[in-house]
């Protein structure tokens, strides 16, 4: 599988939060395929009820 490099801007209140976000996104990208990531993003963007339920299940 090929590797690609991108320059990203992350919105965060401090640098440590931005680093945490990037690490989490990297893990998600490595464990989920493109279709799964796309569906996850769609739910987070468009379905606040499912997003709230997922956050509750995660304890956040």
Buried (B, 14 or more C-beta within 10 A) or exposed (E): EEEEEEEEEEEEEEEEEBEEBEEEEEEEEEEEEEEEBEEBEEBEEEEEEEBEEBEEEEEE
